Amino acid sequence: MASEDSFDGRRVALVTGAARGLGRAIAATLLERGHDVVLADLDGDALRETQAQLDPGLRRSDAVVADVSERGQFEAAFAVAQARGGRVHVLVNNAGKTVSRPFFEIEQQEWDELMAVNLRSVLFGCQIAGAHMRAAGGGRIVNMASLAGQRGGLVAGAHYAASKAGILVLTKIVAAELAPHGVTVNAVAPAAIDGPVMQALGEERIAQLEAAIPVGRVGRPEEVAALVAHLAGDDAGFVTGACFDVNGGVSMR
Ligand SMILES: NC(=O)c1ccc[n+]([C@@H]2O[C@H](COP(=O)([O-])OP(=O)(O)OC[C@H]3O[C@@H](n4cnc5c(N)ncnc54)[C@H](O)[C@@H]3O)[C@@H](O)[C@H]2O)c1
């Protein structure tokens, strides 16, 4: 029989790519909702600044500089989360790199790099956290996909979109594998969320994008974070292998 999750006491979450953007907002929301949070990111300076802002006492969080496309570094970050509570309840595979490139100009090195950062990291996260959560009898994994992985990118290249499409099917495979063990695995597919990537487009392009969004504005990182926090919660135990769109109605299915 499938085990039901019952998380007692301290809940520990690991969020990758947590130094800025969506990862930062997700870490903030999980902290607000009572989790201890381990923030992992490549960018050590931004990471430490974010940690100090979100958790000024530095008591409920750790900051780990890690390239999560490398298995050993992902394991090291996960070990920090385990050290915090013995058990890791939540993994948010959020780290990613967005690159805009015309299709015929994509070269092997950039393709390989994007696949490693965006997709291989999710494989490692699901393997490392999945094995741990299966043994513990429960857990929550949320993978950050994208509208680009469903229908091609609004701004990003084919390599980015293909990596995100890979996340969508990987999520279903891992969800099926872990469902009998009380571990849920879901994907969130945002589009046009405000943050450094969006701001880099410039005001004119952002205005064009907003005109094409039925809700009439770009999304807020907190709106993605609220959904992730729900999927990370106890009452989301019957939700697995699903993909949730957060795109202001740009794409409805
Ligand atoms: N912002 C959007 O509109 C949007 C839309 C769709 C999908 N997404 C996805 O959501 C996630 C977060 O997006 P964002 O806009 O906040 O991106 P962002 O570029 O603002 O932040 C990404 C963070 O990940 C970190 N990172 C990159 N490579 C890493 C690695 N190898 N190891 C560890 N950390 C690494 C970066 O240092 C950065 O802090 C990404 O996976 C992105 O593809 C975002």
The ligand as an SDF file (V2000), in Angstrom:
LIG
                    3D

 44 48  0  0  0  0  0  0  0  0999 V2000
   11.4570   33.5720  -15.3970 N   0  0  0  0  0  0  0  0  0  0  0  0
   10.6570   32.9910  -16.2740 C   0  0  0  0  0  0  0  0  0  0  0  0
    9.8120   33.6270  -16.9020 O   0  0  0  0  0  0  0  0  0  0  0  0
   10.7270   31.5040  -16.4910 C   0  0  0  0  0  0  0  0  0  0  0  0
    9.8670   30.9440  -17.4380 C   0  0  0  0  0  0  0  0  0  0  0  0
    9.9180   29.5790  -17.6400 C   0  0  0  0  0  0  0  0  0  0  0  0
   10.8000   28.7970  -16.9290 C   0  0  0  0  0  0  0  0  0  0  0  0
   11.6350   29.3620  -16.0340 N   0  0  0  0  0  0  0  0  0  0  0  0
   12.5700   28.4840  -15.3280 C   0  0  0  0  0  0  0  0  0  0  0  0
   12.5500   28.7600  -13.9520 O   0  0  0  0  0  0  0  0  0  0  0  0
   13.8500   28.5790  -13.4090 C   0  0  0  0  0  0  0  0  0  0  0  0
   14.3080   29.8890  -12.7480 C   0  0  0  0  0  0  0  0  0  0  0  0
   14.2160   30.9250  -13.7120 O   0  0  0  0  0  0  0  0  0  0  0  0
   14.6890   32.4000  -13.3950 P   0  0  0  0  0  0  0  0  0  0  0  0
   14.0130   33.2740  -14.3710 O   0  0  0  0  0  0  0  0  0  0  0  0
   14.5670   32.6670  -11.9510 O   0  0  0  0  0  0  0  0  0  0  0  0
   16.2420   32.2730  -13.8180 O   0  0  0  0  0  0  0  0  0  0  0  0
   17.5010   33.1470  -13.3430 P   0  0  0  0  0  0  0  0  0  0  0  0
   18.4780   33.0820  -14.4690 O   0  0  0  0  0  0  0  0  0  0  0  0
   17.0720   34.4820  -12.8580 O   0  0  0  0  0  0  0  0  0  0  0  0
   18.0580   32.3320  -12.0840 O   0  0  0  0  0  0  0  0  0  0  0  0
   18.6220   31.0720  -12.2530 C   0  0  0  0  0  0  0  0  0  0  0  0
   19.5480   30.8000  -11.0870 C   0  0  0  0  0  0  0  0  0  0  0  0
   20.0970   29.4910  -11.3050 O   0  0  0  0  0  0  0  0  0  0  0  0
   21.4920   29.5520  -11.0350 C   0  0  0  0  0  0  0  0  0  0  0  0
   22.1820   28.5030  -11.7770 N   0  0  0  0  0  0  0  0  0  0  0  0
   22.3850   28.4450  -13.1200 C   0  0  0  0  0  0  0  0  0  0  0  0
   23.0750   27.3470  -13.4290 N   0  0  0  0  0  0  0  0  0  0  0  0
   23.3140   26.6870  -12.2690 C   0  0  0  0  0  0  0  0  0  0  0  0
   24.0000   25.4830  -11.9380 C   0  0  0  0  0  0  0  0  0  0  0  0
   24.5890   24.7400  -12.8820 N   0  0  0  0  0  0  0  0  0  0  0  0
   24.0660   25.1070  -10.6420 N   0  0  0  0  0  0  0  0  0  0  0  0
   23.4800   25.8690   -9.6820 C   0  0  0  0  0  0  0  0  0  0  0  0
   22.8320   27.0100   -9.9310 N   0  0  0  0  0  0  0  0  0  0  0  0
   22.7490   27.4220  -11.2110 C   0  0  0  0  0  0  0  0  0  0  0  0
   21.9110   30.9520  -11.4670 C   0  0  0  0  0  0  0  0  0  0  0  0
   23.1390   31.3490  -10.8550 O   0  0  0  0  0  0  0  0  0  0  0  0
   20.7250   31.7890  -11.0160 C   0  0  0  0  0  0  0  0  0  0  0  0
   20.8810   32.2510   -9.6840 O   0  0  0  0  0  0  0  0  0  0  0  0
   14.7430   28.1480  -14.5620 C   0  0  0  0  0  0  0  0  0  0  0  0
   14.8090   26.7430  -14.5940 O   0  0  0  0  0  0  0  0  0  0  0  0
   14.0050   28.6700  -15.7740 C   0  0  0  0  0  0  0  0  0  0  0  0
   14.2900   27.9370  -16.9380 O   0  0  0  0  0  0  0  0  0  0  0  0
   11.6320   30.7090  -15.8010 C   0  0  0  0  0  0  0  0  0  0  0  0
  1  2  1  0
  2  3  2  0
  2  4  1  0
  4  5  1  0
  4 44  2  0
  5  6  2  0
  6  7  1  0
  7  8  2  0
  8  9  1  0
  8 44  1  0
  9 10  1  0
  9 42  1  0
 10 11  1  0
 11 12  1  0
 11 40  1  0
 12 13  1  0
 13 14  1  0
 14 15  2  0
 14 16  1  0
 14 17  1  0
 17 18  1  0
 18 19  2  0
 18 20  1  0
 18 21  1  0
 21 22  1  0
 22 23  1  0
 23 24  1  0
 23 38  1  0
 24 25  1  0
 25 26  1  0
 25 36  1  0
 26 27  1  0
 26 35  1  0
 27 28  2  0
 28 29  1  0
 29 30  1  0
 29 35  2  0
 30 31  1  0
 30 32  2  0
 32 33  1  0
 33 34  2  0
 34 35  1  0
 36 37  1  0
 36 38  1  0
 38 39  1  0
 40 41  1  0
 40 42  1  0
 42 43  1  0
M  CHG  2   8   1  16  -1
M  END
$$$$
